[in-house]
Amino acid sequence: MHCPTCHAPLESGDAFCPNCGAKCSAAPPAPEPKKKKKVPVKALAIVLAVLVLGGVAVAAVLTQGFGLLLPKDSLARNWDIIADAPQQKGQIGYVQTFQKKATLVLSDEIHNDDGTGAAAATVQTPDLQAIFDELWAEVSANPGSLSSDDMDSFLQKKLKAKACPMTDAAAIPVELKRTGGKWQIIPNEDFKAAVTGNAGAIYEQFITKLMEQEAAQ
């Protein structure tokens, strides 16, 4: 900073020039750099957990926005292309983990002008039969000692594992329909069984064995 009259150097805060005595405007103090607010890692983890538990749709948004580790073609991301699929909000536990690990890829798509179409849907999911068989082995070895929470934790651990068994990927012929400018899959029975990992039948079988075990005790 210099005097506007004689151009002599000035010290910060000088009201008058020490060389010629001219009045000088004191330079405003330099603004303090703004401190960046740090978000506690634990708090961020809690927020993300709450959002993810809010539903698969939210999980898909988080994947795109924050780079969470979901497969490129995860079922969770593509669920909305299945016509008349039930809402996935509120899915928790091993069901949500299953949907994130499963993949759905469409190929050989045919789009007709009348809004109909066809494609090959390649679906691969965690092998629920193999996982539930392992769970049953645990239940059989410890009858009556595993709670529903224990079973859910067991299933989630198996589903999240890198060595999680997966079904063979097979292309299933499906029909398509255009709704609101978007092409959707019309699910047939083969597609439903594949995309759910045949969970209904497997879970029913497991519950039946549980009830038989309880009756025998």
C-alpha positions in Angstrom: 0.0 0.0 0.0 1.3 3.5 -0.9 0.4 7.1 -0.2 -1.9 8.5 -2.9 0.0 11.9 -2.8 3.7 11.1 -2.6 3.6 7.3 -3.2 5.6 6.5 -0.2 5.1 3.1 1.3 2.6 2.9 4.1 2.1 0.5 6.9 -1.2 -1.3 7.4 -3.5 0.9 9.4 -1.6 4.2 8.8 -4.2 7.1 8.8 -1.5 9.7 7.7 1.5 9.4 5.4 4.7 9.4 7.5 6.5 11.1 4.6 4.2 14.0 3.5 1.5 13.9 6.2 -1.3 13.4 3.7 -4.4 11.8 5.0 -4.8 8.2 3.9 -7.7 5.8 4.0 -6.9 2.9 6.1 -7.0 -0.3 4.1 -9.7 -2.6 5.4 -8.4 -5.7 7.1 -8.1 -8.7 4.9 -11.1 -11.0 5.3 -10.4 -14.2 7.2 -10.6 -17.3 5.0 -13.9 -19.1 5.5 -13.5 -22.4 7.4 -15.0 -25.4 5.7 -17.5 -27.2 7.8 -16.6 -30.8 8.4 -19.4 -33.3 8.3 -18.8 -36.1 10.9 -18.2 -39.4 9.1 -20.6 -41.1 11.6 -23.4 -38.6 10.9 -22.9 -39.0 7.1 -23.1 -42.8 7.4 -26.3 -42.5 9.4 -27.9 -40.2 6.8 -26.9 -42.6 4.0 -28.2 -45.6 5.9 -31.6 -43.9 6.5 -31.9 -42.9 2.8 -30.9 -46.4 1.6 -33.4 -48.0 4.0 -36.0 -45.6 2.5 -36.2 -47.8 -0.6 -34.4 -49.2 -3.7 -35.3 -46.2 -5.7 -33.4 -44.0 -3.3 -30.5 -46.4 -3.3 -30.3 -46.1 -7.1 -30.2 -42.3 -6.8 -27.5 -42.5 -4.2 -25.5 -44.8 -6.5 -25.5 -42.3 -9.3 -24.9 -39.3 -7.0 -22.4 -40.7 -4.5 -20.9 -43.6 -6.3 -22.0 -46.4 -4.0 -20.8 -49.8 -5.1 -23.7 -51.4 -7.0 -23.3 -53.4 -10.2 -23.7 -51.5 -13.4 -26.8 -53.4 -14.3 -28.1 -54.0 -10.8 -31.8 -55.0 -10.4 -32.2 -52.2 -7.9 -31.4 -49.7 -10.7 -33.5 -51.3 -13.3 -36.6 -52.3 -11.3 -38.7 -49.5 -12.7 -38.5 -50.9 -16.2 -40.6 -53.9 -15.1 -44.3 -53.2 -15.9 -46.7 -53.2 -12.9 -43.8 -54.0 -10.5 -44.8 -53.4 -6.9 -43.2 -50.4 -5.2 -39.8 -51.3 -3.6 -39.9 -48.6 -0.9 -39.4 -49.8 2.6 -37.6 -53.0 1.5 -35.1 -53.9 4.2 -32.9 -56.7 5.3 -31.8 -59.5 3.0 -34.4 -58.6 0.3 -32.8 -55.2 -0.3 -29.3 -56.8 -0.3 -30.5 -59.4 -2.8 -31.9 -56.7 -5.2 -28.6 -54.8 -5.2 -26.6 -57.8 -6.1 -28.9 -59.2 -8.8 -28.4 -58.0 -12.3 -30.7 -57.5 -15.3 -29.5 -56.9 -18.8 -31.8 -56.4 -21.9 -30.5 -57.3 -25.3 -31.9 -57.9 -28.8 -34.6 -55.4 -28.3 -37.3 -55.0 -30.9 -39.5 -51.8 -30.7 -42.6 -51.7 -32.9 -44.6 -48.6 -33.9 -47.7 -49.9 -32.2 -46.0 -49.8 -28.8 -45.3 -53.5 -28.6 -41.9 -55.1 -28.6 -39.7 -58.0 -27.5 -36.3 -58.6 -26.0 -34.0 -61.1 -24.2 -33.7 -60.4 -20.5 -30.6 -61.9 -19.0 -31.0 -62.2 -15.2 -28.5 -63.3 -12.6 -29.2 -63.4 -8.9 -27.7 -64.7 -5.7 -28.5 -68.4 -5.5 -31.1 -68.3 -2.7 -31.6 -72.1 -2.7 -27.9 -72.7 -1.9 -28.0 -69.9 0.7 -31.2 -71.1 2.4 -29.8 -74.7 2.4 -26.8 -73.3 4.4 -29.2 -71.5 6.7 -31.2 -74.7 7.3 -28.0 -76.5 8.2 -27.4 -73.9 10.9 -31.0 -74.1 12.1 -30.8 -77.9 12.2 -27.6 -77.9 14.2 -29.0 -75.4 16.7 -32.8 -76.1 16.9 -34.8 -73.2 18.5 -31.7 -71.1 19.2 -31.8 -68.8 16.1 -34.2 -65.8 16.2 -35.6 -64.2 13.0 -33.0 -61.4 13.4 -30.3 -64.0 13.6 -31.6 -65.6 10.4 -31.8 -62.3 8.6 -28.2 -61.4 9.6 -27.1 -64.8 8.4 -28.7 -64.2 5.0 -27.3 -60.7 4.7 -23.8 -61.9 5.5 -24.0 -64.6 2.8 -25.5 -62.2 0.3 -22.8 -59.5 0.9 -19.9 -61.9 0.7 -17.7 -61.7 -2.3 -18.0 -65.5 -2.7 -21.8 -65.3 -2.7 -23.1 -68.1 -4.9 -24.9 -66.8 -8.0 -27.4 -68.5 -10.4 -26.4 -69.2 -14.0 -27.2 -66.2 -16.2 -29.8 -67.2 -18.8 -31.5 -65.1 -21.5 -35.3 -65.2 -21.1 -37.6 -64.1 -24.0 -39.9 -61.3 -22.8 -42.5 -59.0 -24.3 -42.2 -55.2 -24.1 -44.7 -52.4 -24.1 -44.3 -48.7 -24.4 -45.8 -46.7 -21.5 -45.4 -42.9 -21.4 -42.6 -43.0 -23.9 -40.7 -45.6 -21.9 -40.3 -49.3 -22.8 -41.1 -51.7 -20.0 -40.9 -55.5 -19.6 -44.1 -57.5 -19.4 -43.1 -60.1 -16.9 -43.9 -63.8 -17.7 -43.6 -66.6 -15.2 -40.1 -67.6 -16.2 -39.0 -63.9 -15.8 -40.7 -63.6 -12.4 -39.0 -66.7 -11.1 -35.6 -65.6 -12.3 -35.9 -62.0 -11.2 -36.9 -63.0 -7.6 -34.5 -65.9 -7.4 -37.6 -68.1 -7.0 -37.7 -66.7 -3.5 -41.3 -67.4 -2.9 -41.1 -71.2 -3.3 -37.7 -71.4 -1.5 -39.0 -69.4 1.5 -42.2 -71.4 1.7 -40.2 -74.6 1.7 -37.9 -73.2 4.5 -40.9 -72.1 6.6 -42.5 -75.5 6.2 -39.4 -77.2 7.5 -39.2 -74.7 10.5 -42.8 -75.5 11.4 -42.1 -79.3 11.2 -39.1 -78.9 13.4 -41.1 -76.9 16.1 -43.8 -79.5 16.0 -41.3 -82.3 16.6 -39.8 -80.6 19.7 
